[in-house]
Amino acid sequence: MSQEDEEKAGPSSSQAPSASAKLKAEGLANLYDDEVEEKEPEAGGLDATFLVRNNPEEVEKYQIHVRKLLIEGEGEAIVEVGVPIGGSSKASGLTEEDLKVAVENHKKILENVPAIGTQLHQRKTGNKFTEVWLLRDPPKTDDFIELRVAVVGNVDAGKSTLLGVLTHSTLDDGRGLARTKLFRHKHEFESGRTSSVGNDILGFGVDGQVVNQPDPHNNKLDWVQISHDCSKLVTFIDLAGHEKYLKTTIFGMTGHMPDYTMLMIGSNMGIIGTTKEHLSLALSLAVPVFLVVTKIDMCPPQILEETLKNITRLVKSARKLPVTIRTMDDVIHAAVNFSQQKSLPNLPSFQRFGNKFAPPPQFPQHCPVEKNTIDDVYWVEGVGTVVSGTVLSGTIRLNDVLFLGPDGNGDFHPHPVKSIHRKRMPVSIVRCGQSASFFFEKDVRKGMVMLDPRTDAVASRSFEAEILILHHPTTIKPNYQAMLHIGSIRQTATLLSMSKEVLRTGDRDKVMFKFIRQPEYIRPGTRMVFREGRTKAVGTVLSVVPQESLAQQRAKGKDRNVKNLTKRGGPKPPNGKPKKDSKDDKQSTPETSESSKAPA
């Protein structure tokens, strides 16, 4: 960014929230601990010199504090040595000699936690020093921290090329060699444009170093080896930038459950095409966004300056605080506050930031498997049908029996989990927030879910939602049809009713939808997106109308038939005439008996 931009950014930064100023004045961990204190105040906090004293009671408090941070951070946390913790209000920073003693005691404490620490950065304020450390749980051979990043942006912004360079640690040859490592179809190689949902991985060791080592012969990545060596793995979901494939991009944003969104902008082209639409989509789905500016080496300085000014305006129009990453302090600040959606950083170097991504909060792991979405279906030769999905709650273990559905009739069928793979590595367990692949013998489609038998597996064809019309050229009335994206569900639905007479751009209303083709499993609170032509709208599912499955309808039909037969005294003969019985022949009605007694 030019000097003029920095001078203009100065006043805006002074008007930023007090958290940013407090960060510069007191350090990263002080801000982090203040946020923890607001959630759960602690009586009698620790001052900045407690690691120098090494008091057993204070050491035990700090161990509990570190364990709590690791649990909340899904196995990783960032702490700062030399700052107060909890309720202490004393100043931060230590002398250089005291900092050395505190760091040595800090290493010993981490051995007892246990946790592995890596020094990130040393800060100096006057004659006081602090150190920022990255903490992670000891590595496991069959488990790692997983994050999913959706990569969006206008066509020709360099999305696939950047991912190929990041994951394979090799520069592009200038003719698109790096992007071919992510393409899946022949027409993608020919046109150079992504038209499907691609995936690639970037693994970080427990010390924060990249573990991706492409094969020197074919320059391909061994996903199994990377999964074994990494402590944290970032999965990049490469999405299409051309407007022609916008429905594929929407499905990738909703069905693949990304934790973050990386919006790429070409410095020579600026904010054009689908850039604003992709940003609006990510913000509507409440997915945190960070921006990456590419092709700055081939862009004139005045064009780059104009592009950065337009990006600042765009970010501020979304009511976000733009932060440009220049130093390690900026990286740490953005990484810690990123999941809280306080900033959208522009990153000249992604690897340092990706290693410090804060894992988003997940559902409790001990609750039942309420929903495991199926976002893709593969056919593997010699194996059969393999599906991939994301576990949204609970834990799935090998040989568990789960309900798979709904099918076309709204039924759920039990199915044992015979194999589980995470990034092509066989595992025996997968937890909430993690994506995995499963083997199935039955017909499976995208949009199905895997449920715990203890949950109430009910499909729905109709549901109520609150929607916001982002753009529509005319008006929307009942019986309007559009393609709905709800998680991994992608199906056309009809708008049955609404409280207003018509809906126009900017209107918000509660409406009732009904799927046209088949019932789906939907949970209230799920965000949805629909687009039809130039119409764009977002919304949230409020309630669902359960639909009886075919098995339930048949069961009710049998009960109804039994009741009818009981009332009528038995089944009717095929010809519809009353069946004669020998006993009936002998018996007679009162009229017949009286007539027989009467004289002729």
Secondary structure, DSSP 8 states (H G I E B T S, - for coil): --HHHHHHHHHHHHTS-HHHHHHHHH-HHHHHHHHHHHHS--SS-B-TTHHHHT-HHHHHHHHHHHHHHHHHTTSEEEEEETS-BTT------B-HHHHHHHHHHHHHHHHHTT-EEEEEEEEEETTEEEEEEEEE---BTTB-EEEEEEEEESTTSSHHHHHHHHHH-----SSSTTGGGT--SHHHHHH----S-EEEEEEE-TTS-B-----TTT----HHHHHHH-SEEEEEEE---SGGGHHHHHHHHHHS--SEEEEEEETTT-S-TTHHHHHHHHHHTT--EEEEEE-GGGS-HHHHHHHHHHHHHHHHHTT--EEE--SHHHHHHHHHHHTTT--EEE-S-HHHHHTT--------TTS----EEEEEEEEETTTEEEEEEEE-SSEEETT-EEEEE--TTS--EEEE---EEETTEEESEEETT-EEEEEESS---TT-EEE-TTS----EEEEEEEEEEEE-SS-B-TT-EEEEEETTEEEEEEEEEESSS-B-TT-EEEEEEEESS--B---TT-EEEEEETTEEEEEEEEEEEE---HHHHHHHHHHHHHHHHHHHTS---TTSS----HHHHH---HHHHHHHHS--
